[in-house]
Amino acid sequence: MHTVFGDMFISLSLSSALQVSILGFIGGVLSGFIGSGGAFFMTPGMMNLGVPGVVAVGSNITHKFGKAMVGAKKHGELGNVDKRLGIFLILTSFIGIRIAVWINSMLFKSGGGDGHGSGGSAASNLYISMVFIGILTVVAVSMLRDALRSGDGEGDQGPSRKIADFISRLNLPPYFFFPAADVRVSLWILMAVGLATGYLAGTIGVGGFIGVPAMIYVFGVPTAVATGTELYLAMFMGAFGAINYAYLGFVDIRLTILLYMGSLIGIYVGAYGTKVVKEVLIRIVTGTIILLCVLSRGIAVPVYLRQLGWIQMNPGWDGYFNTASKFMLFAAGGTGTLIILYNVIRAYRQRRHIEHRLRKIQEAPASSTVCLEVPKANKIEKAAVN
């Protein structure tokens, strides 16, 4: 183990441990707020702290398993999980995870790191960053465009069924019917979506950004069922991904526990926020945060390019690029979390104020109510006399 991985895991000081817990809290708030994993924030955040990308992904996907299990149980109680559909997707998602783990591990062992992080591979860091940038840019832009359309009054008609209707006209047997989701889907489409979801989850630690939209827009599944089924799927993908990365020595259990310490608190805050914040604002905040996280990861890319010898740059600049990337990431996540917390606290105080007033009314004796009404009656009688 020492000859291959050596000093792969970073040394944790009180400061870095606290920062990982903060990453978990912010990621948990965002996860509960948007109904998807906060890996788009936590994975690059750990990389900014010097954690090799492959270890950040492995530790985060291990942390994802527990959160998904809790969420899937809750959605299952509400009837929002199509287990049959989830099982079909699980089978091919495992293949996608295996492909992603193999690519990440091969790139890591190929070397290329010369100072950014602790023994990390610039090749795997660059690969993870580019997949992250490519996929999440599309997600963020689509989310912001959808939110702006909703703000103009065009987004009240529900999800578009253009893709689902087009695919339903294609003759791609065999087909399977899923009663909870009330959809009929081709096996080949199921396999493609499961493979893509597993690959993305295994590469950057988050697959829901493919799984949920695919179920809604490609399969035609209701949004609530798509979210619940994705969490059910994520529970198994997280467990399988954790086993694969842990077997290769790419899971730092210290980071996983620190992420849990923050995220298990944050997820409840974020979930409460969905009840008191307008849906359009949720999508705008989420899309903006994701876009800034993508920009943050893009700032770190020149460091990996220099380490691979693809560009010429003063090695002393690595620290500046990493600091700028880290600052933008925490600024994006911190600002978004503050907006959510502000709305949550304001709604909580309003609710407590209303409960206090109702309690005073209920506790007031009947005579005091009568006394309050007497002056009004006297005023009416005087007005009548005049």
N, C-alpha and C positions, 0 to 999 in steps of 0.2 A: 504493500500500500504506500509506504513512504517513498519508494523509488519512482512510482508512477505519479502520485498526487502530491507528495511532499508537503509543501506549505500552501496547499490549495485553499484551505479554510482560513479566513482572516482572523486575526486576534481581536477579541471583543473587549473594548474598554467600556466604562460606565456610559460615556458619551455615545459611542456607536450602538450599544445595546438600547439606550433610550431612543435613539433615532430609528432603529428597527421597529421598536414598539409603536412609535409615532406613525411610521409607515403602515403598520398593521391597523392602527386606529383610523387613519384617514382612508385606507383601503376598505376597511369595514364599513365606514360611513357611506362611502361611494357605492359599495356593494349593496348595502341595504336600501340605498336611495334609488338606484337604477335597476335593481333586480338582476345584476350580473356581477361576476367576480371582479374584485379590485386589483387583479393581477396587472392590468395595464398601468397601474401606478406603483405597485409594490415590487414587481420584477425589475424595472429600470431603476427604482429607488435603491435597491440593494446593489445593483451594478455600480451606481454612483458612489456607494460606500466602499467600493473595492472588491465586492464579491464577484467572482467569475460568473459570466452569464449562465453557464450550464448549471452551476450550483444554485444560483438565484432561481432559475426555473424549477429545478428539482425540489428545492426547499419550499417554494411557493405552491407547487402542485400538491405536495404532501399536506400543506396547511389547508389547501382548498378542499380536500376530502371531507374533513370534519364539518366545515361550514355548509357544504352542499348536502350533507346528510341531515343536518338540522332543517335546512330549507326545504328539502324534498319531503321530509316527514310532515311539515306544516302544510305544504301544498297538497300532499296526499290526503290529509284529513279534509281538505276543501274540495276534493274530487278533481283537482287540476293536473293529475298525473296519468298519462296513458302508458302504463307499464309495458304493454305489448309493443308499442312504437319504440319505447326506450330500449327494449331488449334487441330489436332489429338494428338500431343505431349503435348499440354497444359493441356488437360483433365486429363491425368494420372500423369503429373508432379505435379499437385495440390495435388494429393493424396500422392505423395512422400514427398512433402513439409510438409504436415500435419503430416505425420509419424515422420519426422525429428524434427519438432517443438515440438511434444509431447514428444519424447525421451529426447531432450535437456532440456525441461522445467522440466520433472520429475527428471532427474539427478541433475539439479540445486537445486531444492527444497529438494533433499535428503541430502543436506549439504556436509560437508567434507572439507571445506576451513578453514584454521586456520592461515592465515597471508599473503598468496600470493594473492595480489590484495585486493579489498575492499569487503569483504563479498562474494567472489566468491566461487563456489562449485568446489572442487578438482575432484569430480566424473565427472561433465560435462566437465571440462577443459581437463581431461585425455581422455575422450571419443572423444572429438573433435580433440585432438592432434593425437590420434591413427588412426582415419579415415583419417586425413590430411596426416600423414606419409605413411600409406598404399597405398592410391590412388595416391598421387603425386610422390611417389618413382617409381611406374610403369610408370607414364607419363614421368618423367624426363629421366629414363633409355631408354625408347622407343624413345624419341625425340633425345637423343644423339646418339643412335645406328643408327637411320634413317639419321641423319646429317653426321655421319662418312661414311656411305654407299654412300651418295650423293657425298661426297668429293672424293670417289674412282671411281666416274663415274657410279655408279650403281643406282643412285636415279633419273635419268632423264626420267624414264618410267611412272611416275605418280603413284598415290596410288594403292596399291595392291587390286585386286578384288576377292581374294580367298574366303574370308568370305562371301561377297555378293553373289558370284556365288554358294557357297555351300548352303546358305539359300534359294536362288531362286529355288533350286532343291527340297526343302522340300515342302510337300503338307500341307500348313497351312492356309486354307481359314478361313474367307473371306479376299480378297485382295482389295487394293485401289490404284488407279493410281493418281500420283501427276504430273501435266503437267509442272510446272515450273522447277521442279527437274528432270523430265523425268524418274521417277522410279515407280515401282509397288511393294508395300510392304504389308506383312501380318499384319493384325490388331493386332495379338498377339505379334509380334516383336515390333510394334509401342508402344504398351502398356508397354512392358518391358523396352524399352529405355526411354520412358517418365517418368516412375516410378523411374528409377535409376538416371536420370538427376535431377528430382525434389528433390529426397532424398539427393543427394550430395549438391545441391544448398542450401537446408534448413539446412544441417549439418555444412558445412564449408564456405558457402557463394559463392561458385563457382560451376556451373554445366556444363560449357562449355567443361571441360576436358573429359566429358563423351559424351555430346551431339554432339559435332563436329566430333570426331573420329567415333562415331556410325553412323552418317549420311553418312560419307565418306566411311568407310570400311564395314559397315553392310548393309546400304541401297543402296550404290553405287551412292550417290549424288555428283555432282561436288563440288570442294572445295569452290569456291566463293559462291555458293548457300547454302552450309552447314553453312558457317560463317554468312551470312545474315539471314538465317532462325533461327540460334541459338540466334542471337541478338534479333530477333522478339520474340522468345520464352522467352528469358531472361527478356524482358520488362514486360511480364505478370507474370513471376515467381517472379521477384523482387517486383512487386506491391503486389502480393498475400502473399509473404513471409513477406514483411514489415507490412502488415495488421495483420498477425497472431502474429508476434513477438511484435508489438506495442500494440496489445490488451492485451498481457500478461505482458506488462511493461518492455520488454527487448530491447527497442530501445532508445538509448541516442542521441537525435536530435542534441546535441552539436557536438558529434563526426561525425555525418553524414555531417553537414555543413562544419566542418573543413576538412573532406576528400574531399568534393566538391571543396573547395578553392584551393587545390593542384592538384586534378586529372583533372579538366577541363582545366588547363594549360598543364599539362603533357601529356594528351592524344593526343593533337595536335603535340607535339614534337615527340612522339613515332610514330604517323601515318606518319609524314614526314620521319622519319628514315627508314621506310619500302621501301621508294623509292630510297634511296641512300646506303643501306647496302645489301650485298649479302644474298640471302635466306639461304644459308648454315650457314653463321655467325649468322643470326637471330636464327636459331634452336639451335646452339651450345651455344650461350649466354643465351637463354631462358632455355634450359635444365640444364645448369650449375647453374643458379640462383635458379631454382626450387629445385634442389638437395641440394643446400646449405641452402635453406629455410627449407627443410625437416630435415636436420641435426640440424639446429637451434632449431626447435621444439622438436627434440629428446633430446637435452640437458636439456630442461625444464621438461621432463617427470619425472625424479627422484623426483622433488619437489612435484608433485601431488601424486606419490606413497608413499612418506613419510607422506604427510598430511592424506592420507587414512589409514595409519598404516600398509601398506603392506611391507615396508622396514624400517630398522632402520638407521637413519641418523641425524646428528647434525642439528637442525633447523637453526643455524647460517649460514649454507652453502647455504640456499635457495637464498640469495642475490647474491652469486657468480655464481650459476647456471643460475639465471635469467639474470645477467649482461653479462655472456658469450653468452647466447642464443640471447640476444638483440644485442650485438656487431656483432655476425656472421650474423644476419639477415640484419642489416643496412649495413654491409660491402658488403654482396652479392648484395643487391639491389642498393647500392650506386655505386659499381664498374660497374655493368651492365648499370646503367643509365649514368655514365661517358663515357663508351664506345659508347653508342648511341649518347650522346650529342657531343662527339668528331667527329663522322662521320657526324652528322647533320651540325655542324658548319663548318667543312671542305668543305662539299658539298655546303653549302650556300655561303661561301667565293669564291669558284671556280665559281659558277654561277654568282655572282656579278662581278667577274673579267671578265668573258666572256661577260656579258652584257655591261660592261664599254668599252671594246675594240670594240664591235659592234657599240656602240653609237658613239665612236670617228670616226670610219670609215664612218658612215652615215652622221655625221656632217662635215666631211672634204670636202672642195670645190673640184670641179672636176679638177682645175688647179694643185692642189698639188699632185693629183694622177698622172697627166701627168709628172710633174717634177720628181716624184719618178721613173718613167719608163725611162726617157731620159738617165740617166747614164748607165743603162743596155744596151741600144741600142748603145751608143758610144763605150762601151767596146766590143760589138760584131763586130762593124765596124773596130776597131783597130786590133782585132784579125784576121779579114779577110785580111787586108792589109799586115800584117806581114806574 
